[in-house]
Amino acid sequence: MTSKTPMDTISLRGTILSAHGSRDPLWRKPIESVAVRIQEIDPQVQVRCAYLELTVPDLASSAAELVSLGVTSITVVPFFLGVGKHAREDLPLLMTDLQTQHPKVTFVLRPAIGEEAQMIELMARISLA
């Protein structure tokens, strides 16, 4: 008889913070700070950053890394204030590709962070400060 470990009985969760990307290496500091803060809040969640262009890693690489760790559910959070072509068209296509590549993993695409009521409220309060 084999005993089950806690890892056998839980589903590992992952979060990917997806952003545009930039040639400027300092550009990515805020998103990486959010990733660090997520790990502090919930060390059980595996967090990665991914970029659509000009910066690595890309979404497919970050997802593959999480899957290799045994993650079975991945939430992708688009770090876009506006809902442009990347959020409306590119990310949904990339999500379809991810689901095809990793059929046993559940993928969830959140709305762009700029659409979230909490973010709108926070930006308004920061603007008024």
C-alpha positions in Angstrom: 0.0 0.0 0.0 1.3 3.4 -0.9 0.5 6.5 1.0 -0.6 9.7 -0.7 1.4 12.9 -0.2 -0.3 16.3 -0.1 1.0 16.9 -3.6 -1.0 13.9 -4.9 -4.3 15.2 -3.6 -4.1 18.8 -4.6 -4.2 20.5 -8.0 -1.2 22.8 -8.5 -2.2 26.3 -9.6 -0.2 28.7 -11.7 -0.6 32.3 -12.7 1.1 34.0 -15.7 1.3 37.8 -15.8 1.2 38.6 -19.5 2.4 42.0 -20.7 3.5 43.6 -24.0 7.3 43.6 -23.5 10.0 46.3 -24.2 13.6 46.6 -25.2 14.2 48.6 -22.0 15.1 46.1 -19.2 13.8 48.4 -16.5 10.3 48.3 -18.1 9.6 44.8 -16.7 10.4 45.7 -13.0 6.7 46.6 -12.0 5.3 43.3 -13.4 8.0 41.3 -11.8 7.3 43.1 -8.5 3.7 42.0 -8.8 4.9 38.4 -9.3 7.0 38.6 -6.2 4.1 40.0 -4.2 1.8 37.2 -5.4 4.3 34.6 -4.2 4.4 36.4 -0.8 0.6 36.4 -0.5 0.2 32.8 -1.7 3.3 30.7 -1.8 1.3 27.8 -3.1 0.7 29.5 -6.5 3.5 29.2 -9.1 3.9 32.6 -10.8 5.6 33.5 -14.0 5.8 36.6 -16.2 5.4 36.3 -20.0 5.7 38.9 -22.8 4.2 39.2 -26.2 7.1 40.8 -27.9 10.6 42.3 -27.4 11.1 40.5 -24.1 11.5 36.9 -23.0 10.0 34.5 -21.9 6.9 34.3 -24.1 3.6 32.9 -23.0 4.2 29.4 -24.4 7.6 29.1 -22.6 6.1 30.3 -19.3 3.2 27.9 -19.6 5.5 25.0 -20.5 7.6 25.7 -17.5 4.6 25.6 -15.2 3.3 22.4 -16.8 6.7 20.8 -16.3 6.3 21.6 -12.5 3.0 19.7 -12.5 0.7 22.7 -12.6 -2.8 21.7 -13.7 -4.6 25.0 -13.8 -3.1 28.2 -15.2 -4.7 31.7 -15.0 -3.3 34.2 -17.5 -3.7 37.8 -16.3 -3.2 40.4 -19.1 -1.3 43.4 -17.7 -2.9 45.9 -20.1 -4.7 49.0 -19.1 -6.4 49.3 -22.4 -8.1 46.6 -24.4 -6.2 46.8 -27.7 -5.5 44.2 -30.3 -3.2 42.2 -28.0 -5.8 41.7 -25.4 -8.8 41.3 -27.8 -7.2 39.2 -30.5 -3.7 38.0 -29.9 -4.1 36.6 -26.3 -7.2 34.5 -27.1 -5.4 32.9 -30.1 -2.4 32.2 -27.9 -4.7 30.7 -25.3 -6.2 28.3 -27.9 -2.7 27.2 -28.8 -1.8 26.6 -25.2 -4.9 24.5 -24.7 -4.0 22.4 -27.8 -0.4 21.9 -26.6 -1.5 21.1 -23.0 -4.9 19.4 -23.2 -4.8 18.2 -19.6 -4.3 21.7 -18.2 -7.1 24.1 -17.5 -6.4 27.6 -18.8 -8.3 30.7 -17.8 -7.8 34.1 -19.5 -8.8 37.0 -17.2 -9.9 40.3 -18.5 -7.2 42.9 -19.1 -6.2 44.3 -15.7 -7.4 47.8 -16.7 -10.9 46.5 -17.0 -11.1 45.2 -13.4 -13.3 47.3 -11.1 -10.7 47.1 -8.3 -8.0 48.5 -10.6 -10.2 51.3 -11.9 -10.9 52.3 -8.2 -7.3 52.1 -7.2 -6.1 54.2 -10.2 -8.8 56.8 -9.4 -7.7 56.9 -5.7 -4.0 57.2 -6.7 -4.9 60.0 -9.1 -6.7 61.9 -6.4 -3.9 61.5 -3.8 
